[in-house]
């Protein structure tokens, strides 16, 4: 029983953190690209910053698409819109 409750919370938490994680990746990438002037022999920090920004932007786009188009709630809403309006009973006020 405890395991089911933790899994349900973990699932909901993972959905909320994707947009935040993407924004954090974009911010860290921008800091590495534009604010850090240190040079390291084995890696180019500006290139790492650009890569992190690109990954963050891609993650943000995918998480927004999932939130508004691919999520089960959005799919159910789209399915309700596609139903024939004559199948539903008429409301009388």
MARTORDREN-317090 format. One record per atom (N, C-alpha, C): residue number from 1; residue in one letter; x, y, z. Coordinates in Angstrom, 1 decimal. Example, Ala and Ser with C-alpha at 12.3 -4.5 7.8 and 13.67 -1.06 7.14 Angstrom:
<recs>
<rec 1, A, <13.2, -5.7, 7.8>>
<rec 1, A, <12.3, -4.5, 7.8>>
<rec 1, A, <13.2, -3.3, 7.8>>
<rec 2, S, <12.8, -2.2, 7.1>>
<rec 2, S, <13.7, -1.1, 7.1>>
<rec 2, S, <12.9, 0.0, 7.9>>
</recs>
This chain:
<recs>
<rec 1, X, <0.8, -1.2, 0.0>>
<rec 1, X, <0.0, 0.0, 0.0>>
<rec 1, X, <0.9, 1.3, 0.0>>
<rec 2, X, <1.9, 1.3, 0.8>>
<rec 2, X, <2.8, 2.4, 0.8>>
<rec 2, X, <3.5, 2.6, -0.5>>
<rec 3, X, <3.9, 1.5, -1.1>>
<rec 3, X, <4.6, 1.5, -2.4>>
<rec 3, X, <3.7, 2.2, -3.5>>
<rec 4, X, <2.4, 1.9, -3.5>>
<rec 4, X, <1.5, 2.5, -4.5>>
<rec 4, X, <1.4, 4.0, -4.3>>
<rec 5, X, <1.3, 4.4, -3.0>>
<rec 5, X, <1.2, 5.9, -2.8>>
<rec 5, X, <2.5, 6.6, -3.2>>
<rec 6, X, <3.7, 6.0, -2.9>>
<rec 6, X, <4.9, 6.6, -3.4>>
<rec 6, X, <5.0, 6.7, -4.9>>
<rec 7, X, <4.6, 5.6, -5.5>>
<rec 7, X, <4.7, 5.6, -7.0>>
<rec 7, X, <3.8, 6.7, -7.6>>
<rec 8, X, <2.6, 6.9, -7.0>>
<rec 8, X, <1.7, 7.9, -7.5>>
<rec 8, X, <2.3, 9.3, -7.3>>
<rec 9, X, <2.8, 9.5, -6.2>>
<rec 9, X, <3.5, 10.8, -5.9>>
<rec 9, X, <4.7, 11.0, -6.8>>
<rec 10, X, <5.5, 10.0, -7.0>>
<rec 10, X, <6.7, 10.1, -7.9>>
<rec 10, X, <6.3, 10.4, -9.3>>
<rec 11, X, <5.2, 9.8, -9.8>>
<rec 11, X, <4.8, 10.0, -11.2>>
<rec 11, X, <4.3, 11.5, -11.3>>
<rec 12, X, <3.5, 12.0, -10.4>>
<rec 12, X, <3.1, 13.4, -10.5>>
<rec 12, X, <4.2, 14.4, -10.4>>
<rec 13, X, <5.2, 14.0, -9.5>>
<rec 13, X, <6.3, 14.9, -9.3>>
<rec 13, X, <7.2, 15.0, -10.6>>
<rec 14, X, <7.4, 13.8, -11.2>>
<rec 14, X, <8.2, 13.8, -12.4>>
<rec 14, X, <7.6, 14.7, -13.5>>
<rec 15, X, <6.3, 14.7, -13.6>>
<rec 15, X, <5.6, 15.5, -14.6>>
<rec 15, X, <5.8, 17.0, -14.4>>
<rec 16, X, <5.8, 17.4, -13.1>>
<rec 16, X, <6.0, 18.8, -12.8>>
<rec 16, X, <7.4, 19.3, -12.9>>
<rec 17, X, <8.4, 18.4, -12.7>>
<rec 17, X, <9.8, 18.8, -12.7>>
<rec 17, X, <10.4, 19.0, -14.1>>
<rec 18, X, <9.8, 18.5, -15.1>>
<rec 18, X, <10.4, 18.5, -16.4>>
<rec 18, X, <10.5, 19.9, -16.9>>
<rec 19, X, <9.5, 20.8, -16.8>>
<rec 19, X, <9.6, 22.2, -17.2>>
<rec 19, X, <10.7, 22.9, -16.4>>
<rec 20, X, <10.6, 22.7, -15.1>>
<rec 20, X, <11.6, 23.3, -14.2>>
<rec 20, X, <13.0, 22.9, -14.5>>
<rec 21, X, <13.2, 21.6, -14.8>>
<rec 21, X, <14.6, 21.1, -15.1>>
<rec 21, X, <15.1, 21.7, -16.4>>
<rec 22, X, <14.2, 21.9, -17.4>>
<rec 22, X, <14.6, 22.5, -18.6>>
<rec 22, X, <15.0, 23.9, -18.4>>
<rec 23, X, <14.3, 24.7, -17.6>>
<rec 23, X, <14.6, 26.1, -17.3>>
<rec 23, X, <15.9, 26.1, -16.6>>
<rec 24, X, <16.2, 25.2, -15.7>>
<rec 24, X, <17.5, 25.2, -15.0>>
<rec 24, X, <18.6, 24.9, -15.9>>
<rec 25, X, <18.4, 24.0, -16.8>>
<rec 25, X, <19.5, 23.7, -17.8>>
<rec 25, X, <19.7, 24.9, -18.7>>
<rec 26, X, <18.7, 25.6, -19.1>>
<rec 26, X, <18.9, 26.8, -20.0>>
<rec 26, X, <19.7, 27.8, -19.2>>
<rec 27, X, <19.3, 28.0, -17.9>>
<rec 27, X, <20.0, 29.0, -17.1>>
<rec 27, X, <21.5, 28.6, -16.9>>
<rec 28, X, <21.8, 27.4, -16.5>>
<rec 28, X, <23.2, 27.0, -16.3>>
<rec 28, X, <23.9, 27.1, -17.6>>
<rec 29, X, <23.3, 26.7, -18.8>>
<rec 29, X, <24.0, 26.9, -20.0>>
<rec 29, X, <24.3, 28.3, -20.4>>
<rec 30, X, <23.3, 29.2, -20.1>>
<rec 30, X, <23.6, 30.6, -20.4>>
<rec 30, X, <24.7, 31.2, -19.5>>
<rec 31, X, <24.7, 30.7, -18.2>>
<rec 31, X, <25.8, 31.2, -17.3>>
<rec 31, X, <27.2, 30.7, -17.9>>
<rec 32, X, <27.2, 29.4, -18.3>>
<rec 32, X, <28.5, 28.9, -18.8>>
<rec 32, X, <28.9, 29.6, -20.1>>
<rec 33, X, <27.9, 29.9, -20.9>>
<rec 33, X, <28.2, 30.6, -22.2>>
<rec 33, X, <28.6, 32.0, -22.1>>
<rec 34, X, <27.9, 32.8, -21.3>>
<rec 34, X, <28.1, 34.2, -21.3>>
<rec 34, X, <28.8, 34.8, -20.1>>
<rec 35, X, <28.8, 34.1, -18.9>>
<rec 35, X, <29.3, 34.7, -17.7>>
<rec 35, X, <30.7, 34.1, -17.3>>
<rec 36, X, <30.9, 32.9, -17.6>>
<rec 36, X, <32.2, 32.3, -17.2>>
<rec 36, X, <33.3, 32.6, -18.2>>
<rec 37, X, <34.4, 33.1, -17.7>>
<rec 37, X, <35.5, 33.5, -18.6>>
<rec 37, X, <36.7, 32.6, -18.3>>
<rec 38, X, <36.6, 31.6, -17.4>>
<rec 38, X, <37.7, 30.8, -17.1>>
<rec 38, X, <37.9, 29.8, -18.3>>
<rec 39, X, <39.2, 29.4, -18.4>>
<rec 39, X, <39.5, 28.4, -19.5>>
<rec 39, X, <40.1, 27.2, -18.8>>
<rec 40, X, <39.6, 26.1, -19.3>>
<rec 40, X, <40.0, 24.8, -18.8>>
<rec 40, X, <40.7, 24.0, -20.0>>
<rec 41, X, <41.7, 23.3, -19.7>>
<rec 41, X, <42.5, 22.6, -20.8>>
<rec 41, X, <41.7, 21.5, -21.5>>
<rec 42, X, <40.9, 20.8, -20.7>>
<rec 42, X, <40.3, 19.6, -21.3>>
<rec 42, X, <38.9, 19.7, -21.8>>
<rec 43, X, <38.3, 20.9, -21.6>>
<rec 43, X, <36.9, 21.1, -22.1>>
<rec 43, X, <36.7, 22.6, -22.4>>
<rec 44, X, <35.8, 22.9, -23.4>>
<rec 44, X, <35.5, 24.3, -23.7>>
<rec 44, X, <34.2, 24.6, -23.0>>
<rec 45, X, <34.2, 25.5, -22.0>>
<rec 45, X, <33.0, 25.7, -21.2>>
<rec 45, X, <31.9, 26.4, -22.0>>
<rec 46, X, <32.3, 27.3, -22.9>>
<rec 46, X, <31.3, 27.9, -23.7>>
<rec 46, X, <30.5, 26.9, -24.6>>
<rec 47, X, <31.2, 25.9, -25.1>>
<rec 47, X, <30.5, 24.9, -25.9>>
<rec 47, X, <29.6, 24.1, -25.1>>
<rec 48, X, <30.0, 23.8, -23.8>>
<rec 48, X, <29.2, 23.1, -22.9>>
<rec 48, X, <27.9, 23.9, -22.6>>
<rec 49, X, <28.1, 25.2, -22.4>>
<rec 49, X, <27.0, 26.1, -22.2>>
<rec 49, X, <26.0, 26.1, -23.3>>
<rec 50, X, <26.5, 26.1, -24.6>>
<rec 50, X, <25.6, 26.1, -25.7>>
<rec 50, X, <24.8, 24.7, -25.8>>
<rec 51, X, <25.5, 23.7, -25.5>>
<rec 51, X, <24.9, 22.3, -25.5>>
<rec 51, X, <23.8, 22.3, -24.4>>
<rec 52, X, <24.1, 22.7, -23.3>>
<rec 52, X, <23.1, 22.7, -22.2>>
<rec 52, X, <21.9, 23.6, -22.5>>
<rec 53, X, <22.1, 24.7, -23.1>>
<rec 53, X, <21.0, 25.6, -23.5>>
<rec 53, X, <20.1, 24.9, -24.6>>
<rec 54, X, <20.8, 24.2, -25.5>>
<rec 54, X, <20.0, 23.5, -26.6>>
<rec 54, X, <19.2, 22.3, -26.0>>
<rec 55, X, <19.8, 21.6, -25.1>>
<rec 55, X, <19.1, 20.5, -24.5>>
<rec 55, X, <18.0, 21.0, -23.6>>
<rec 56, X, <18.2, 22.1, -22.9>>
<rec 56, X, <17.1, 22.7, -22.1>>
<rec 56, X, <16.0, 23.2, -23.0>>
<rec 57, X, <16.3, 23.8, -24.1>>
<rec 57, X, <15.2, 24.3, -25.0>>
<rec 57, X, <14.4, 23.1, -25.6>>
<rec 58, X, <15.1, 22.1, -26.0>>
<rec 58, X, <14.5, 20.9, -26.5>>
<rec 58, X, <13.6, 20.2, -25.4>>
<rec 59, X, <14.1, 20.1, -24.2>>
<rec 59, X, <13.3, 19.5, -23.1>>
<rec 59, X, <12.1, 20.4, -22.8>>
<rec 60, X, <12.3, 21.7, -22.9>>
<rec 60, X, <11.1, 22.6, -22.6>>
<rec 60, X, <10.0, 22.4, -23.6>>
<rec 61, X, <10.4, 22.3, -24.9>>
<rec 61, X, <9.5, 22.2, -26.0>>
<rec 61, X, <8.8, 20.8, -25.8>>
<rec 62, X, <9.5, 19.8, -25.6>>
<rec 62, X, <8.9, 18.4, -25.4>>
<rec 62, X, <8.0, 18.4, -24.2>>
<rec 63, X, <8.4, 19.0, -23.1>>
<rec 63, X, <7.5, 18.9, -21.9>>
<rec 63, X, <6.2, 19.8, -22.1>>
<rec 64, X, <6.3, 20.9, -22.8>>
<rec 64, X, <5.1, 21.7, -23.1>>
<rec 64, X, <4.2, 20.9, -24.1>>
<rec 65, X, <4.8, 20.3, -25.0>>
<rec 65, X, <4.0, 19.5, -26.0>>
<rec 65, X, <3.3, 18.3, -25.2>>
<rec 66, X, <4.0, 17.7, -24.3>>
<rec 66, X, <3.4, 16.6, -23.5>>
<rec 66, X, <2.3, 17.2, -22.6>>
<rec 67, X, <2.5, 18.3, -22.0>>
<rec 67, X, <1.5, 18.9, -21.1>>
<rec 67, X, <0.3, 19.3, -21.8>>
<rec 68, X, <0.4, 19.9, -23.0>>
<rec 68, X, <-0.8, 20.4, -23.7>>
<rec 68, X, <-1.4, 19.6, -24.8>>
<rec 69, X, <-0.6, 18.6, -25.3>>
<rec 69, X, <-1.1, 17.8, -26.4>>
<rec 69, X, <-1.1, 16.3, -26.2>>
<rec 70, X, <-0.1, 15.8, -25.5>>
<rec 70, X, <0.1, 14.3, -25.5>>
<rec 70, X, <-0.3, 13.7, -24.1>>
<rec 71, X, <-0.7, 14.5, -23.1>>
<rec 71, X, <-1.0, 14.0, -21.8>>
<rec 71, X, <-2.4, 13.3, -21.9>>
<rec 72, X, <-2.7, 12.4, -21.0>>
<rec 72, X, <-4.0, 11.7, -21.0>>
<rec 72, X, <-5.2, 12.7, -20.9>>
<rec 73, X, <-5.0, 13.7, -20.1>>
<rec 73, X, <-6.1, 14.7, -20.0>>
<rec 73, X, <-6.4, 15.4, -21.3>>
<rec 74, X, <-5.3, 15.8, -22.0>>
<rec 74, X, <-5.5, 16.5, -23.3>>
<rec 74, X, <-6.1, 15.6, -24.3>>
<rec 75, X, <-5.7, 14.3, -24.3>>
<rec 75, X, <-6.2, 13.3, -25.2>>
<rec 75, X, <-7.7, 13.1, -24.9>>
<rec 76, X, <-8.1, 13.1, -23.7>>
<rec 76, X, <-9.5, 12.9, -23.3>>
<rec 76, X, <-10.3, 14.1, -23.8>>
<rec 77, X, <-9.8, 15.3, -23.6>>
<rec 77, X, <-10.5, 16.5, -24.0>>
<rec 77, X, <-10.7, 16.6, -25.5>>
<rec 78, X, <-9.6, 16.1, -26.2>>
<rec 78, X, <-9.7, 16.1, -27.7>>
<rec 78, X, <-10.8, 15.1, -28.2>>
<rec 79, X, <-10.8, 13.9, -27.5>>
<rec 79, X, <-11.8, 12.9, -27.8>>
<rec 79, X, <-13.2, 13.4, -27.6>>
<rec 80, X, <-13.4, 14.1, -26.5>>
<rec 80, X, <-14.7, 14.7, -26.2>>
<rec 80, X, <-15.2, 15.7, -27.3>>
<rec 81, X, <-14.2, 16.5, -27.8>>
<rec 81, X, <-14.6, 17.4, -28.8>>
<rec 81, X, <-14.9, 16.8, -30.1>>
<rec 82, X, <-14.3, 15.6, -30.4>>
<rec 82, X, <-14.6, 14.9, -31.7>>
<rec 82, X, <-15.9, 14.1, -31.7>>
<rec 83, X, <-16.5, 13.9, -30.5>>
<rec 83, X, <-17.8, 13.1, -30.5>>
<rec 83, X, <-18.9, 13.9, -31.2>>
<rec 84, X, <-19.8, 13.1, -31.7>>
<rec 84, X, <-21.0, 13.7, -32.4>>
<rec 84, X, <-21.8, 14.4, -31.4>>
<rec 85, X, <-22.2, 15.7, -31.7>>
<rec 85, X, <-23.0, 16.4, -30.7>>
<rec 85, X, <-24.4, 15.9, -30.6>>
<rec 86, X, <-24.9, 15.1, -31.5>>
<rec 86, X, <-26.2, 14.6, -31.5>>
<rec 86, X, <-26.3, 13.3, -30.6>>
<rec 87, X, <-25.2, 12.8, -30.2>>
<rec 87, X, <-25.2, 11.6, -29.3>>
<rec 87, X, <-25.5, 12.0, -27.9>>
<rec 88, X, <-25.1, 13.2, -27.5>>
<rec 88, X, <-25.3, 13.7, -26.2>>
<rec 88, X, <-26.7, 14.2, -26.0>>
<rec 89, X, <-27.3, 14.0, -24.8>>
<rec 89, X, <-28.6, 14.5, -24.6>>
<rec 89, X, <-28.7, 16.0, -24.5>>
<rec 90, X, <-29.8, 16.6, -24.9>>
<rec 90, X, <-29.9, 18.0, -24.9>>
<rec 90, X, <-30.3, 18.5, -23.5>>
<rec 91, X, <-29.7, 19.6, -23.1>>
<rec 91, X, <-30.0, 20.2, -21.9>>
<rec 91, X, <-31.2, 21.2, -22.0>>
<rec 92, X, <-32.1, 21.2, -21.1>>
<rec 92, X, <-33.2, 22.1, -21.1>>
<rec 92, X, <-33.1, 22.9, -19.8>>
<rec 93, X, <-33.1, 24.2, -20.0>>
<rec 93, X, <-33.0, 25.1, -18.8>>
<rec 93, X, <-34.3, 25.8, -18.5>>
</recs>
